[in-house]
Amino acid sequence: MTVRVRFAPSPTGSLHVGNALTAVANRRFADERGGVLVLRIDDTDPARVVEGGEEAILEDLAWLGVAFDEGPVRQSERGELYAEAATRALESGGAVRDEDGAVRLGQTTLLRADGSTTYQLASVVDDLDLAITHVIRGSDHRPNHELHRRIARAVGGELPEVIHHGLVLGEDGKKLSKRHGHSSIAELREEGLPAGAVRAYLDELGLPEHDVHLDLARLRRLAIDAISAMSDEELAAAAGAPVEAAPALRGARSLVEAREYARLVLSPEPAELPDDAGPTLERFVELRGGAPERLTTDEARAIVRELKAVGGDLRALRLALTGAATGPELAAILAALSRDEALVRAARA
């Protein structure tokens, strides 16, 4: 039997971190068993559909490296299938039709009076029709388990095996939401966390049996590791900079910081230097003028050591080259700038 799992978000915009955990867990579960991941879009409730919501989900999944093998299957396009299932539920005696035409199983509406499908019926029917073998979802769906089992039997099937995992909580112990910040993949991306760091964090969580708190400190440590592991080409592209600037981006703790470092190297603001900066800049011009057009990191550090040995004002040199008092390692800045550009900035300062 081929393992078949599904990820079934509602098209409400960028993925919640908890939903992203479900997506990654389903992808890993399928990969470990040679199985298939189906992407289903649960859009039976028009009031919850956000314009561009599905596109945002697809962007987030691609960013996280979560590929799907089938889909997206949209529930809004499968109304006939659900109507047929409701008819079977009526014929089996598992459901009844109200006077207004709605179909119910106990207190749960399966089809509304206007013929539209509720989430409860659509979810179960899709799992049966798509031959899903395992449903992996957050524990907030646990209350639906017995109901879904009854619906499955009413329409002539058996619910797949269901695995519930813990939820992702905020610092206050409540389910992560917008009020906490960092609740969506889009927010983590905007903060400059690399995709590799977020995916590694979700992989680390695995299928938690209990609820877990979002660990931003761990995410940020993984971000530093992910940036360190990037090639010069990857890092420069992520920062929107030429590859020559990559040495100055290496110490960044996020891609936002890497982009700021790139700005300092590529488009420095004018800065006011101390009156006694002249001797340091003159010695720098001598050292840099006699060195190659591009410096290796070791060559750049040698120049910094020489300036330090003669009591040079390294802060003034940094200001001359970048317009800022803080930023990347000074040697990394020297390695990122060509000889001509470094000399022009020193002379201008």
N, C-alpha and C positions, 0 to 999 in steps of 0.2 A: 504494500500500500504506500502510495506517495503521500508524504506529509504535505498538507496544504494549510497555510495560516493566512490571516488577513489583518490588515491595518485599516481601520474604518473611522477616519476623522470627519467631523462636520466642517463644512467650508466657511469657517468663521474668521479666517485670517491666519497669521503666523502660528505655528505649532506651539502650544503650551509645552513647557519642559517635560511635564508628566506624560503628555501624548508622545513627545519625541522619544522618551524612554520606552514606551510601548512599541513604537515603530522599530527602534533598534533591537529590542528584545525579540520581536517577531522575525526580523531579518536574520538575526543570529540563530534563532531556533530552526528556521528553515535551512540555513546554510549548513548547520551541524548535522542535519539529517538528509541532506540532498533533496530538500523540499522546495516548495513554491510559495512565494508571497504575493498575495492579491491585494491591490489597493482599491478600497471601496470608499466612495464619497457618500456619507450619510446626509442627504439633503432633502429629506421628506418634509421638513418643517420650513416653509418659505420665510418665516419670520426670523429664522436664525441664519439664513444664507447671507453672507456679506459679499458685495461685489468685489471680485478679485481674490476672494478667499481661497478658492481651489488653486489658483495660480501661486498664491503665497505658500500653500502647503507643498506644492510640487517643487518650488524653489528651495524651501527648507530641507526637504528630503534629499534633493540633489546636493545641497551644500554639505549635509551630513554624510553623504556617500551611501545613503540607503536607497538601493535600487529595488524596484518591484518587477515581478515577472509577468503579471497580468493586470489589466486595468489601465486607467481608473474606470471602475464600474460605478455608475451614478444611479442611486436609488430613484431619483426623479424620472428616470427613463424606463422603470420596470414596474409601472403601475398594473399592467395586465397580469403579470406574474403574481402579484400580491392579491389581486382580486380573485384569481383562480384558487389561491391558497385559502382565502377566506371562505370561499364556497366549499372547499373540502372540509374546513373546520365546522361549517354548519351541517354538512351532510353526516359527519362523524358524530354529531351531537356534542362536540367539545365547545361550541360557541352558539350564541343565539343572536337573532336580529331584533333590534329594538323597533318600536313603532315608527321612529323617524328614519329608519333604514340603516342605522349604524350597526356594526357587528361587534359583539363583546364576548370576552371570555371572563366570566365572573365580573369583577369590577373594572376590568381592563378593556379599553376600546382598542379593537384591531383595525377596523375600518370606520372612518367617520361617516356621518350622514351624507356628506357630499361625495363619498366614494374614495376620498384620499386616505392614504395609508399612514398609520402611526409608526413611530420608531420600533416599538416592540414587535409588531408583526414583520415589518420589513427586515429587521436585523436577523430574526430567526429564519425567515424564508430564504434570504440571501445565503446564510451559512449552509443551509441544506442544498440549495440550487448550485452553489459554487463548490460543493463537495469539500467544504472546510473540515479538516480533521481535528484541529486544535484551535481554540479561541483563547488568546492571551491578551488580557486587558487589566486595567487598574481595579483595585479592590472596591472603588466606589460603585462598580457595576455588580458587586456581589449580591445586593438585594434583588437584582433581576434574574438571578440564576434559576430559581425554582419556577418562576413565571415563564421564562423562556423554555424550560424543559416541558412545561404543560402545553405551551403554544406549539412546540415542535411535534408533540404527540397528537395534538388536535388536527394538525395539517398532514399527518401521516408519516412523520419522521422521528428521528432521535437526535437530540442536541449533541454536537461534537463535545469532546473533552474540553473542559474549561479550566484555565489556569489564571488565578488572580495574583497580581503583584502589588506591593505597597505603593503608596502615593508619595509624591514629592511635596514636602512641606516647607513653609517659610520659617524664619527664625522664631516666630511666635508659636510654632507648633500647629498652625492652621494650614489648610490646603493652599499651596502656592497660588497666588492670584496677582492681578495687576497692581494691587496696592503695595505688594512687597517689592516690586521692581524685579528685574532679571527673570520674569516669569515666562517669557517667550523666547524662541530661538532668534527671532529678529532682534530682540533687545540684547541678547548675548553677542550677536554678530555686530551690532552697532557699537557695543562696548569695546570691540576690537579683539575678542577672543577668537582664535583661529578655529576653523572647522575641526581640525584634527584634535584639538584640546577638548572641545565639547563632545565629540564622538568618543574619545578615550574615556571621558568622565562617565558617559552613559553606559559604555561597555563595562566599566568598573562596577557600576551599580548592579548590572546583570538583571536578575529577576528577584528583587528584594522581597522577602516574606513579609516584612513589616514596613511601615512608613519610614521615609528617610528625610532628613533635612537637607535642603540645597546647600552644598558646601562651596561657597564662593572662593574661599582661600585655596581649596584643592583645585578648583577650576583655573585659578590664576597661576598656580604652580605648573599645571599642565600646559597652560598657554606659553609660559616661558620655555618649557621643554619643546613644545611644538614649533615655536619660532626658531629655536636653536637647531632643530632638525631640518628646517627648510633649506633648500639650495639657495644660492645667491639670486638666481633667476626667479624662483618662487617668492622669495621675500621681497625683492624689488617690485615685482608685479603686484603683490598684495599691498604694498605701500604706495603704489603709483609713482615709482621712481625708476631711473635708469639703473641697470645692473651695477654700474660703477659706484653707485652710492651704497651698495649693500654693506660694506664694512661698517659704516656708521649706523646701520640699522640693527646690528647684531645684539646690542644690549637692551633693546626695547622689551618691555614686559607685556605689551599688547600691540595689535596692529594699529590701533589709534596712536599709540606712542611712536610706533615706527613711522607712521605718516608725518607726525610732528617732527621727528628727527630728520626725515627726508626734506621737509620744508626748511629746516635750519641750514641744511647743507646746500640745498638748491637755490633758495631765495631768502638769504639772510636780511634781517632788518638792520638799518644803520644803528650803531651803538656808540655811546660816548666812552672813550678810553681814559684811564688815569693819565695825568701829565707825565709820569715817569715811565710810560710804556715804551718809549722810543728805543732804548737799548735792547729790549727783548725782541721787538719786531725786527730790528736791524740784524741781530744775531740769527733770528729765524730765517730771514731772507738769505743770509749767507749759507746756512745749512741746507735750506730747501733748494736754493738755486744750484747747488752742486750735486744734487741727488737726481735719480731717474724721474722721468715724467710721471710715472705711477709708482707709489711706494707699496712695498709689502707691509704687513702689520709689524713685522720685526723692525724694518727700516724706519717706520713711523715712530715706533716706541724708542728707537735709538735717538732720534731727534729730540723727543720729549725729555729723555734722560739727560741729554747734553744741555738743554735749556735749564733743566732743574739744577744741574750741577753748577751752573754759573749764576744761580739765583734769579733766573728769569721769572717774569710774571706770567704764569701760565693762564691765569684768569683773563688777563688782558689779551693774550693771543687768542683764546677762545672767543672773546667778544669780537675781535677783529675778523675772525673767520666765519662766525655764525650769527653774530648780533645778539647772542644770549649768554647769560652767565652759567647756565646749566644745560645739560643735554648729553649726547653720546660721549664716550671716552675720547679724549683729545687725540690720541694716536689713531683712533678709528676715523675721526674727521680728516686727519692728514692723509690717511690711506684712501679716503673717498674722493678727495679733491685732487685734480690734476696739478702738476707743478705750476703751470701758467695761471690757473685760477687762484691757487693759494697765494702766489706772489702778487697778483693784481689786488686781492683783498687786503693783504698786508700793506701794500703801498697806499691803497685808498684810505686805510685806517690811519 
